[in-house]
Amino acid sequence: MALPQAFLQELKARCNIEDIISQHVQLKRAGSNLVGCCPFHSERTPSFTVFTGRENFYCFGCGAGGDVITFVMKMQNVDYITAVTYLADRVGLKVPEDNFFRQEKKVDRNRFFEMNKCAAKFFHNALMAPENREAYEYITGRGLTPLTLRRFGIGYADDSQDSLKGYLMSQGYSKEEIREGFLAGVSQKTGKLFDMFRNRIIFPIFDLSGNVIAFGGRIIGNGEPKYLNSSDTPVFKKSRNLYALERAKNNPESTLILCEGYMDVVALHQAGFTNAVATLGTAITPDQARIMSRYASTVYISYDSDNAGQRAAKKAIDLLTQVGINVKVIRVEDAKDPDEYIKKFGKSSFEKLLAKSNGHIDYTLSNIEAKYSMAIPEEKLRYVQECCDMLAKIYSSVEREIYIQKICEKSGVDPSVIRNEVEKKQKKAKHSAEKERIKTDIQREIGWGDRIMADSSKNLATAKKEENLLGILLMRAEYLKDERLSAILCEKIFQCEFTKRVYTRLIETADTLPFDLSLLGEYFDPDEMGRIMKFVMNRERLENNSIEVALELARALEKIASETVEDGDGSDDSFLKSLEKIKQSKK
């Protein structure tokens, strides 16, 4: 073992799983457990459960599961050792480091944080240097004050190919670290390193703890790309971060203003709207929507007024409403973006825009109305049909009824007609969703697209027996000491590679009882730990998990292995029988 069981138990005892998870998920008491909406997939009805007595979690929707270490791994997208170190630092524990541990410690995140901080200071000092007066005048000419430049750490990257690279190397950072941090690229012609950011205004990106994790650069003058953003690095994942969220997250009104660009955000903060954030050079992602839901109940979308901005707003509305956020849309008039609007009309005018912003449904309906003429019957029909498509997606029946009345007033169509049309579309959508769910369930049952147990489709019944046996053994590790069972158990009776791995690690780590699932976290990634948790959860639902059941399963697997006869051999007959069985169970 690289990490002693006593250390892991002490770490888990000090790092209360409820405290850690509640920083990311709004949890509510449900008996002896806690429930909330899963942070790893979008849902309205909570399916994420924290089992406080066992100090682990499981999502019955997406299958994520594990202990507090697994949660940090999955939430922060880090490896096992990094997650352990992070938790140990929180509670003042020293991680025991033997040779194996040091070999496994692949990424020193603190070193990347320090390198990025060093680079941010270099960029900021460059902006303030007399020789770069032109860059300073450019950014202050955009309306930013010296105080704002300091607060946001805004800097400048000159035209040199190696000024930053040379500086970082003089500070002790290796070429490989600089390249992995997306601060330098490698020339395909010469193979030499060159500065990634050149002739650009630099916007450092911070995480919620205030660490510099990445950079965005806007080119000065003409050139492509206009914006250059850090790619994913050991400390940064673009789809899981938001610009300026570290500043905006603590606003007392529980609201955020979502913008498209860095300049929009900085201009709004400078004007006093300190709840502004932006995505990082890409359209909004489901992860970013879920992150915003932790800090805001209402999000104001303030995107550019061009067609691209409006398309992006539509996507943002869809993703934000899926996670239960109340969405309002700011119409920026007589300006292309919030930055320009603030400069032209000032803070008070923008406050008025916020006050009269439409809810996302009103915004969508007004966009639909603008496309059609009510004086032309064919266009009126298309208007009503498109409005009905939108209404069919509204969760609240009361809200639907309010907007049905509005559409009737605009179109002159009887409310009962629109109501019936909306109900038809809802039934159709429900039917399609049910078909898709059954299809997904069938594919899951027969192992299609299963990354973790890719070979289970060849041995469906056998794989289920293996999962059931492991589920019992993971709950009742003391059964491993039963002479009847230990005489049968061995790697050879497991046909699936994953279940074989789980059994092998279980045997290696179950010498000291009581057995703790955390002991497996070192050897399996978060998705695999979720599957292991699923083995346990499936067995816990059944009353009979006795040693006799474990023996029966083990003997069946031993027989299959010895006779090399597999239940569900992957043949067409077996496949069709599996499909039929699953379909019948859905009726």
Stockholm file with secondary structure:
# STOCKHOLM 1.0

chainA/1-587         MALPQAFLQELKARCNIEDIISQHVQLKRAGSNLVGCCPFHSERTPSFTVFTGRENFYCFGCGAGGDVITFVMKMQNVDYITAVTYLADRVGLKVPEDNFFRQEKKVDRNRFFEMNKCAAKFFHNALMAPENREAYEYITGRGLTPLTLRRFGIGYADDSQDSLKGYLMSQGYSKEEIREGFLAGVSQKTGKLFDMFRNRIIFPIFDLSGNVIAFGGRIIGNGEPKYLNSSDTPVFKKSRNLYALERAKNNPESTLILCEGYMDVVALHQAGFTNAVATLGTAITPDQARIMSRYASTVYISYDSDNAGQRAAKKAIDLLTQVGINVKVIRVEDAKDPDEYIKKFGKSSFEKLLAKSNGHIDYTLSNIEAKYSMAIPEEKLRYVQECCDMLAKIYSSVEREIYIQKICEKSGVDPSVIRNEVEKKQKKAKHSAEKERIKTDIQREIGWGDRIMADSSKNLATAKKEENLLGILLMRAEYLKDERLSAILCEKIFQCEFTKRVYTRLIETADTLPFDLSLLGEYFDPDEMGRIMKFVMNRERLENNSIEVALELARALEKIASETVEDGDGSDDSFLKSLEKIKQSKK
#=GR chainA/1-587 SS CCSCHHHHHHHHHHSCHHHHHTTTSCCEEETTEEEECCTTSCCSSCCEEEETTTTEEEETTTCCEEEHHHHHHHHHTCCHHHHHHHHHHHHTCCCCCCHHHHHHCCCCHHHHHHHHHHHHHHHHHHHHSGGGHHHHHHHHHTTCCHHHHHHTTCEEECSCSSHHHHHHHHTTCCHHHHHHTTSEEECTTTCCEEESCCSEEEEEEECTTSCEEEEEEEESSSCSCSEEECCCBTTBCGGGCCBTHHHHTTCTTCEEEEESSHHHHHHHHHTTCTTEEECSSSCCCHHHHHHHHHHCSEEEECCCSSHHHHHHHHHHHHHHHHTTCEEEECCCCSSSSHHHHHHHHCHHHHHHHHHTCEEHHHHHHHHHHHHCCTTSHHHHHHHHHHHHHHHTTCSCHHHHHHHHHHHHHHHCCCHHHHHHHHHHHHHHHHHHHHHHHHHHHHHHHTTTTCSTTTTGGGSHHHHHHHHHHHHHHHHCGGGGGCHHHHTTCCGGGCCSHHHHHHHHHHHHHCSSSSCCGGGGTTTSCHHHHHHHHHHHHHHHTSSCCCHHHHHHHHHHHHHHHHHTCCSSCSCHHHHHHHHHHHHHHHC
#=GC SS_cons         CCSCHHHHHHHHHHSCHHHHHTTTSCCEEETTEEEECCTTSCCSSCCEEEETTTTEEEETTTCCEEEHHHHHHHHHTCCHHHHHHHHHHHHTCCCCCCHHHHHHCCCCHHHHHHHHHHHHHHHHHHHHSGGGHHHHHHHHHTTCCHHHHHHTTCEEECSCSSHHHHHHHHTTCCHHHHHHTTSEEECTTTCCEEESCCSEEEEEEECTTSCEEEEEEEESSSCSCSEEECCCBTTBCGGGCCBTHHHHTTCTTCEEEEESSHHHHHHHHHTTCTTEEECSSSCCCHHHHHHHHHHCSEEEECCCSSHHHHHHHHHHHHHHHHTTCEEEECCCCSSSSHHHHHHHHCHHHHHHHHHTCEEHHHHHHHHHHHHCCTTSHHHHHHHHHHHHHHHTTCSCHHHHHHHHHHHHHHHCCCHHHHHHHHHHHHHHHHHHHHHHHHHHHHHHHTTTTCSTTTTGGGSHHHHHHHHHHHHHHHHCGGGGGCHHHHTTCCGGGCCSHHHHHHHHHHHHHCSSSSCCGGGGTTTSCHHHHHHHHHHHHHHHTSSCCCHHHHHHHHHHHHHHHHHTCCSSCSCHHHHHHHHHHHHHHHC
//
